Amino acid sequence: MIEATWGADPLEVHGGFRSLQYDPEQQFTSSLTNNATVGWSTIEATSRSSTSTSCDVKLACDFADDFDYAQMTYVYGWTSLQYQAWIRGNLTVTSAEAQTVVLYTDQVLELYVDDEHHFGGDVYDFRRAPLVLRLDSGSHQLDLRLVRDVRAMSGVGPPTIDVAVRAEIVTPGLSAHNVLMPDCLIERDDFASSYGSVMVRNNHEQDLEVVGLCPSADGLSMTLVNSGPIRLVPGQTRPIAFEIRSDLSCPVSVSFDIQYKAVGDSGPSEHVSVTHTVIKRKSIYEPHKITYLHPGGMVSKSVIQAPVGRAATAPILLQLHGSGVDPEWPSVAESLASLNLRAWSVFPSGVTPWTGDDWHQWGFSDVKAAVRALPAWIEHNGWTGGPAPALDSWMVTGHSNGGQGVWYTMTHQPDSVFAGSPVAGYSSIQSMCTFIVERCGRY
């Protein structure tokens, strides 16, 4: 699993999976199986939904009959349940004309479409940046490389990889999804912070540029953070950051048009409409979601709760979540709500629930951005209800992957951290796997 994204594929010694043809008698060496070999097998996809313009299928890739996973786990721990596999299938375009097809590939690391290589599937099912293809009428071969991550797929029971593939015909142009907005604070009847974002995707065969946003409600203003047009090449998905302000009461939903045009087009712009209905209303004294700019230029989020007491300043308590966890989950966001802490509680998102860099690079940049967002929150909301944040005085806690983030924070920010408490944390993925192998080897 650790080396998977580096392209470490044992089948490359055979010219890669793409060069192999189905042969039920062919065998390959494998360290997983009882007889040290693995071969071809067939699986049948289960249709989850199907229309004239889309198909959505699920595949269960299971090698449980080929190796004793319980014994492997006893000897090597859960690392033995992490493996990779390839599957091959076909996607057929039944219309007479070529179509623009958006392809979602859950649990897939990389893929080939008609021998054209595409690296970067969707191992963690985000479904935010699918592949955009222009496919002619007829059958198209899909070769999909799968990687089993036990943190995401469980270490209990048969080590199955559940793959979902969705193909959807789309109209050329711009599409939008995944709106990020702050919570509303009932005391002020306004947004808790001033940033939002929306993901846009270019489904066209030429470059497009976003030129503006136009909200549909009076009293609501939305301005792109970038001063000039935002360019998207064909097939590209990217988040668009904007500033938002409501001069009236905080809305229960936000609707707006994204204005765009083809690069070099001097005519009027086109637009795509977006509606976001999940805006929570919270008290300023409750844990609530704020938004801010990440150093990478995107908009990120964290959950914060202001401290109690009348001291001049209060330290910051950072809570780093584990793999696959969203800080907005009530089990996370409200975990400290009843304690009346004399500290600023900050639950960073790390940009994604998986913080794929293990809270090291852009994940840790998000931690620092969340801390820097606190003075802006105080100014934006005119808050005078308690101590100011001591921006360089951190306590840091976290569980699992978050516990590993605690070790990283304590060793890399010693001037800021005065206390840390890692729970079920590890120093790094590499060190953990080495420890498991060495420890099991002594028994």
N, C-alpha and C positions, 0 to 999 in steps of 0.2 A: 504494500500500500504506500509506503513512504516514497519509493522510487517510481511509482506508476506515472506520475505527471512528468517525469524526466524522459519518458519514452522507453523505459526498460521493458521491452516486449520480447520474451524468449522465442516467439515464432519468427522473428526477423532473421534468425539463422536459416530458415527455410524460404526466405524471400518474402516473409510476411503473410498474414492470413489471406490477403487479397490475391495472392498468387496460387493459393490452394484450391483444389476442386473437391467437392464432396465425395468421400470414399469411406464407406462404413467399415472397411477393413484396415484403414490406415491408423497407425498408432504413433504417439509422441511421448517422450519421456516427461514424467511429472513426479514431483516430490510429495504429492498429496495422496495418491492412490495406493492401495495395498500391493498392487503388482507393478508400481512405478511407471505406469503408462496411462494415457488418456486418449480417447479418440472422438470421432464424430458421433453425434446423436441428433435426433430430431425432436422438436417441441412444437406444439400447436398454440398459436396465439388465441387469446380470448378477446372477443370484441366487446368494448365497453360502450361504444356508441358509434353510429355510422349514419351519414346523410349523403346527399348528392355532392356536397362540397367538402366533406371532412370524414376522416376515419380515426378512431382511437382504439388502440389494442394494447393488451397487457401480455407479457411473457414472463413465465417463472423459470428462471435458469437454475437448475438444481442438480448438483453432483453428489447428493447424499448417498446414492447407491454405489458410488465408485470409491469412496474412502470413508474410513472410520473416524468421523469428525469428533466423536466423544473422546476417543483415545488420543487423537492429535491435540485436543484442547488440554487433556490431562498432562501431556508432556510439554507442550510449547505455550500453553495459555491461549488467549483469544487471538493472538497474532496468526495462528495457524488457520483461522477462519477467514483470513483476508487473502483473496486470490483474484485472478483475472481470467476472463474468458472472452471468446469472440462468438458472435452469432451472425447469421446471414439470412436475409429475407428479401422480398421484392415489394416495391410500391408501384402500383399501376395507375397511370393517368388515363381515364377512359374517354375523355373528351377528344375531339378531333384536333383541337388546337393546343398549343403550348400554354401552360398555366404557371402563375406565380404561386408557389407552395411554401407555406411556413411549416417547418418541421420541428416539433418538440421531442426531446430525447431524454427522458427521465432515467437516471442511473447509468448513463452512457458517458464514457470519458472522451472517446474520439470515434470518428466514423469515416467511411468512404461511401460516396454516392457515385455509382458508375465509375469507380476507380479514381475519383477526385477526392483528395484528402481534406478533411475538416477536423482540426483539433480543437477541443473545447466543447464537449457535450454539456450535459446538465446533471452531474453526479448527485447533486443535493436537491433536485426538483424545484429550483427557483422559478422556472418558466418565465424568465424575464427577458432573455436574449436568445430566442430560437433562431435556427438557421433558415435563411430565406433563399429559396431555389427557384430557378426558372426551368421547368421540366417539360420536355416534349411529350406528345401522346405516346403511350406504350408503357412497357415495363422497365423499371429502374432497380438495379441491385443495390441493397443497403448492407454494408458490413459494419457491425457495431462492436466496439471494444468496451467491455464491462469491467468494472473494478469493484470488489466488495469491500466496503468500509464498515467494520464491525460497530463503530460508534454510531453510525446512522442506521445500520440494518440489523443490529442486535447480535449478541453472542449466545443467545438461548435458542435451542432447537436447530433444525437443519439449516445449514448456511446457504440460503437461497438468495438470489438476486432477482428482485421483481422489477422488470423493465417495462416502462410505458412509452409508447411511441404514438404521437398524434400528428397527422398531416392535415393541413387545412388550406384550401384554396382561398386566396385573398385578392382584393382589388388593388392594383398598383396605386401607390400614393403613400400617405403617412398614416400610421396608426399609433394609438396612445393607450397606456395602461399603467398600473401600479403608481397611483398617486400617493405621495407622502405629505401629510399635513400635521401641524401641532394640535394638541388638545385646546379646548376653549376653557377659560377660567370664569366661573360664574360670578365672582366678586366684581370683575371688571367687564364681564360680558364681551370678552375679546380673546383673540388668540394668545396663547402663552408665549409664543415667539413669532418671528416674522418671516421664516423661510419655509418653502415647500418645494416639491419636485414632482415631475411626472416623467415616466419612461416613454420615449418615442422611438418608432422603428420605421426605417425607409424600406417600403415594399416595392419601390420603383426601380427601373433599370438605369436611372440617371441620378446625379447628385441632387439632393433637396436641401433647403435651408429654412430653418424656423426663424420667422421675422418678428413674432410678437404673440402676446396672449391677450384675450379679451374676455373678461368675466361677464356673465349674463345678469348679475344682480347689481342694483344701484348701491352705491356706498362701498363697493368692494373694488380694490385696485390690485393688479398683479403686474409686476415688472420683471423682465428677464434680468438675471444677475449679470450675464454677458452683455456688454454694450452693443455688440454687433450681431449680425445673423449667425445662427448656429448651424453648421454644415453637417450633413450626414451622407456618407457614400452609400451606394446600393447595398442593402442587406444589413446595414449597421443599426444597432440599438444603443441608445445612450440616454442618461438622465438629463433632464432640463431643469436647472435650478431657477427659482424665482422668489421674489419678495412679495409678501401679501399683507394687505392692511384692510381692515374693516372700519369704516367711519360710523357705521350703525351697529346694531346688535350682532353678536356672533352668529353666523348662520348655522343651521343644522346640516346643510349640505352646500357644496360649492360646485357650480357648473361654469365652464369656460370653453372658449374656442382657442385652438392652437392654429395660428396663421402661418402658412408656409407657401413656398413656391419653388419651382425648379431653378437651379443655379443658372444665372444668365437670362432668365425670363423677365422681361420688362412689363409684363401684363399684371393684372390684378392677382392677389394671392388667393389661394384656396384655404380651406380650414377643416379641422376635425374637431368634433365636440367631445367633451369629457365631463363626467359628473362623478363627484366623490361624496359619498353619503355617510362615511364612517368618521364622524367628528364627535369625539367624546367631550362631555361637559364635566369638569372637575372643579373642586375647590382648590384655591391656591395653597391650602394647608395639606392637601392630599398628594400622594404620589401622582405625577402627571407627566405627559410626554412633551418634550421640547425638541425643537429642530435647530440646526446650526450648520455652518459650512465646514466640511471636512477639508484638510489641506489639499486633497486631490481635486477639489472643485465641485464635488458632489454635495448634496444635502444629506446629513445623517441625523440620527435621533438618539436620545437617551431619556430615561425616566429619572426625575429628580424629586426630592422632598426637602423642603426647607427645615432648618433646625428650630428648636424651642430655646428659650432662655433670653437673657438680656446682656450677655457678654458682648464685647466689641467685635470679636471675631470667633469663628468656629471652624474646626478642621473639616476636611472632606473625607467622607467614607466612600471609597470606590468598591463597587460590587461587580466583579467580573463573572459573567455567566459561563456555563459549560456549553459543550458542542450541541448545536441544534436548538438552543434556547433563545427565545425572544424576550427582551426585558419588559415588554408590555404585558406578558402573561400575568394574570393576577397572582399566581403562586410566586412570582419573582417580584413584581412591582410593589405588592402589598406586604411583602415578607417582613419589613421593618416598620410598617405604618403605625403600629400600636405601641411602639417602644418609646416615643417621645425623645428621640436622641438629640443630644446637643452637638450635632454634626450635620453637615450637608450630605445627604445620601444621594449618590449618583450611580445609576445603573447604565453604563454605556452599552450601545448595541454592537460595537466593533464593526459596524457597517452591515454585516450579515449575521444571522443566527449561528453560522458555523465558524466565523472568524478564521477563515482558511489559513491565515498566516500564524495561527496560534498566539494571537495578541502580541506579535512581534513588530511587524512593519506598519502597514496601513491600519491594522487593528489597534495598535497602540497609539498611532497618530489620532485615532478617533477618541481614545481615552483623554488625551491632552486637549483635544478640541472641545470635548464635553466639559472639562474643567474650565477652560477659557470662556465658555458660553455663559457661565453663572453671572458674572458682572453685567453682561448684556441682558440677561433675564431680569435682574434687579432693576436696571434702568428702564427696560421696556414696560415692566409692570408697576413701576413706582413703589416697589416693596420696601417697607420699613418695619416689618414685623419681627425682626430678630437679628442675630449676629451676621456680619458680613463674612463671606467665605475667605479662609486663609488659603490662598491659591497654591502655596508651596508647602502645605502641611497635610499629608495624606496618610490615612489608614487604608489598607487595601485588603480585601478578602475575595475569595472566589472558590468555586467547586469544580473539580475535574479539570477540563480545559481551562476554566477560570482560575483554578488553583495553580496550574502551570503558569498562567499569566501573573499570578501573585509573585511567584519566584522570579520571573523575568522583571517585573516592576521593581522589586526590592533590590535586585542586583544591578539594574540599569538606571534607577532614579534614586540613589541613596540620599541625595540632598533634599528630596521632597518627602520620602517615606519615613515615618517614625514608628510604624507598627504594621505588621502583616500577619494574616492568618489563612494559609492555604488549606483547603479541605479536599482530600483525595486528589491532590495535585501531583504533578510530575515535573521534572526539570525540563524535559523535551521529549517529543515522540521517539527520537532516535535513542536517547538514554533509557527510556522506559522499555523499549523492545529489547535492548541489550541486557538490561537487568532481568527481564523475565526469562530470557534464554539462559543466562548464567545461573540464575537461582534454580531453575528447574533442572539444570545439568548437575547440580550438587545433590539432588535428592535421589 
